[in-house]
Structure formats: structure tokens, C-alpha cells
Amino acid sequence: MAAFKPLTVEEARTLSRDQLLPRVEAEQRHWTRLISRGQIRVGEDDAYKTFARIMHVVIDPAVEEEPHDPDFWTKPLGELGDL
């Protein structure tokens, strides 16, 4: 199995929400597994904070309050200015 590679803000800026959603789900499973087993290591908090920031931008709970943008799921986050 390939080594887990966490998302970076730079990489997330080049991908659309459609492309990021499976990656966010996989990374969420990774962090949940580490946290639930008490295996998170010193220094990993920055990586987790970066993941949480990306996850909240991808999911964006405020989107329902805004007019629907047809490019919301298909344009890279950097182009949309969301990250």
C-alpha cells in the first residue's frame, strides 16, 4: 500500500471540489484512525490544522446561504479564491 500523503494548501488550490472530496474523505479516515487509537505524534498538529482548514473550505457550510455558483464544484479552489 502506498504511503499516506496529506493534502497541502498549494495542492488544494489546483484541484476542484469534485477532485478534492475523495481526498478529503480519505484523509479524514486517516486522522480519525490516528486520533481514536491515540497514535497522533508530536508535531502532527500543524498537518491536522491544515487538513481541517482545507476540509472546511471544501465542504463550506455557508454555501447554502449564497446563490448557487455553477463552478462551485468544478473550478480549482485557487481560481475561485476560496483558499
Residue frames as qw, qx, qy, qz and C-alpha x, y, z in Angstrom:
[[0.000, 0.889, 0.458, 0.000, 0.00, 0.00, 0.00],
 [0.376, 0.580, -0.035, 0.722, 1.28, 3.48, -0.86],
 [0.320, -0.245, -0.480, 0.779, 2.32, 5.79, 1.96],
 [0.011, 0.850, 0.517, -0.098, -0.30, 8.30, 3.00],
 [0.355, 0.154, 0.107, 0.916, 0.32, 11.75, 1.51],
 [0.006, -0.679, -0.532, 0.506, -1.54, 14.59, 3.25],
 [0.322, 0.802, 0.361, 0.351, -3.07, 17.39, 1.23],
 [0.375, -0.247, -0.100, 0.888, -1.31, 20.72, 1.14],
 [0.218, 0.751, 0.274, -0.560, -2.90, 24.13, 0.64],
 [0.064, 0.532, -0.532, -0.656, -0.84, 24.55, -2.54],
 [0.046, 0.058, 0.946, 0.317, -2.15, 21.27, -3.97],
 [0.163, 0.580, 0.741, -0.297, -5.74, 22.00, -2.89],
 [0.158, 0.669, -0.010, -0.726, -5.63, 25.32, -4.75],
 [0.135, 0.340, -0.705, -0.607, -5.10, 23.43, -8.02],
 [0.059, -0.198, -0.970, -0.125, -8.00, 21.00, -7.57],
 [0.439, -0.351, -0.277, -0.779, -11.76, 21.38, -7.79],
 [0.565, -0.272, 0.509, -0.590, -14.13, 20.36, -5.01],
 [0.937, 0.169, -0.106, -0.287, -15.13, 17.34, -7.10],
 [0.689, 0.420, -0.533, 0.255, -11.48, 16.25, -7.19],
 [0.012, 0.474, -0.615, 0.630, -10.82, 17.10, -3.55],
 [0.746, -0.323, 0.099, -0.573, -13.80, 15.37, -1.95],
 [0.960, -0.024, -0.278, 0.021, -12.41, 11.78, -2.21],
 [0.519, 0.370, -0.472, 0.609, -9.02, 13.01, -0.96],
 [0.293, -0.471, 0.332, -0.762, -10.63, 14.83, 1.99],
 [0.889, -0.250, -0.054, -0.380, -12.65, 11.71, 2.85],
 [0.872, 0.136, -0.382, 0.273, -9.51, 9.53, 2.76],
 [0.284, 0.412, -0.457, 0.735, -7.53, 11.98, 4.87],
 [0.552, -0.460, 0.160, -0.677, -10.40, 12.27, 7.34],
 [0.961, -0.150, -0.212, -0.095, -10.31, 8.48, 7.79],
 [0.661, 0.310, -0.429, 0.532, -6.53, 8.71, 8.34],
 [0.033, -0.451, 0.392, -0.801, -6.80, 11.37, 11.08],
 [0.758, -0.361, 0.005, -0.543, -9.79, 9.69, 12.72],
 [0.930, -0.007, -0.349, 0.113, -7.88, 6.41, 12.92],
 [0.475, 0.327, -0.455, 0.679, -4.81, 8.10, 14.46],
 [0.272, -0.442, 0.268, -0.812, -6.81, 10.13, 16.96],
 [0.845, -0.293, -0.097, -0.437, -9.09, 7.26, 18.02],
 [0.917, -0.008, -0.325, 0.233, -6.06, 4.99, 18.63],
 [0.463, -0.864, 0.108, 0.165, -4.13, 7.69, 20.44],
 [0.814, 0.021, 0.276, 0.511, -1.35, 7.45, 17.86],
 [0.294, 0.915, 0.055, 0.271, -1.09, 11.09, 16.84],
 [0.746, -0.112, -0.156, 0.637, 2.50, 12.24, 17.32],
 [0.233, -0.768, -0.061, 0.594, 4.03, 15.47, 18.49],
 [0.134, -0.388, 0.458, 0.789, 4.36, 17.85, 15.56],
 [0.123, 0.311, 0.842, 0.424, 1.42, 16.44, 13.59],
 [0.077, 0.684, 0.542, -0.481, -0.92, 19.13, 14.87],
 [0.095, 0.543, -0.254, -0.795, 0.10, 21.54, 12.08],
 [0.078, 0.022, -0.856, -0.511, -0.69, 18.92, 9.43],
 [0.010, -0.509, -0.851, 0.127, -4.06, 18.28, 11.07],
 [0.064, 0.674, 0.247, -0.693, -4.83, 22.01, 11.22],
 [0.100, 0.345, -0.546, -0.757, -4.00, 22.33, 7.51],
 [0.070, -0.223, -0.935, -0.267, -6.31, 19.40, 6.74],
 [0.012, 0.617, 0.677, -0.402, -9.11, 20.93, 8.84],
 [0.091, 0.579, -0.073, -0.807, -8.74, 24.25, 7.01],
 [0.143, 0.153, -0.746, -0.632, -8.92, 22.55, 3.60],
 [0.047, -0.348, -0.936, -0.001, -11.84, 20.36, 4.68],
 [0.078, 0.648, 0.498, -0.571, -13.91, 23.33, 5.85],
 [0.164, 0.494, -0.309, -0.796, -13.26, 25.24, 2.62],
 [0.121, 0.011, -0.888, -0.443, -14.20, 22.19, 0.51],
 [0.079, -0.471, -0.872, 0.109, -17.38, 21.49, 2.44],
 [0.012, -0.128, -0.031, -0.991, -18.24, 25.19, 3.08],
 [0.007, -0.487, -0.839, 0.244, -21.40, 25.05, 5.18],
 [0.121, 0.569, 0.183, -0.792, -22.27, 28.64, 4.22],
 [0.055, -0.051, 0.699, 0.711, -22.76, 27.70, 0.57],
 [0.009, 0.544, 0.834, 0.093, -26.49, 27.08, 1.05],
 [0.060, -0.773, -0.343, 0.531, -26.96, 30.71, 2.05],
 [0.052, -0.523, 0.377, 0.763, -25.27, 32.04, -1.10],
 [0.724, 0.511, -0.062, -0.460, -26.61, 32.00, -4.66],
 [0.896, -0.011, 0.412, 0.167, -25.61, 28.81, -6.47],
 [0.106, 0.750, -0.509, -0.410, -22.40, 29.22, -8.48],
 [0.940, 0.290, -0.053, -0.174, -22.30, 26.65, -11.31],
 [0.571, 0.569, -0.528, 0.267, -18.49, 26.48, -10.99],
 [0.552, -0.660, 0.357, -0.363, -18.55, 25.74, -7.24],
 [0.894, -0.218, 0.392, -0.013, -17.68, 22.04, -7.67],
 [0.863, 0.414, 0.173, 0.231, -15.72, 22.13, -10.92],
 [0.333, 0.839, -0.234, 0.360, -13.23, 25.02, -10.72],
 [0.649, 0.028, -0.502, 0.571, -9.98, 24.77, -8.72],
 [0.403, -0.776, -0.402, 0.272, -10.24, 26.45, -5.33],
 [0.420, -0.328, 0.105, 0.840, -7.40, 28.83, -6.24],
 [0.077, 0.301, 0.518, 0.797, -9.37, 30.12, -9.24],
 [0.328, -0.716, -0.562, -0.252, -12.44, 30.63, -7.09],
 [0.046, 0.595, -0.326, 0.733, -10.37, 32.46, -4.47],
 [0.774, -0.511, -0.179, -0.328, -11.62, 30.15, -1.73],
 [0.875, -0.408, 0.012, 0.259, -8.24, 29.01, -0.45]]
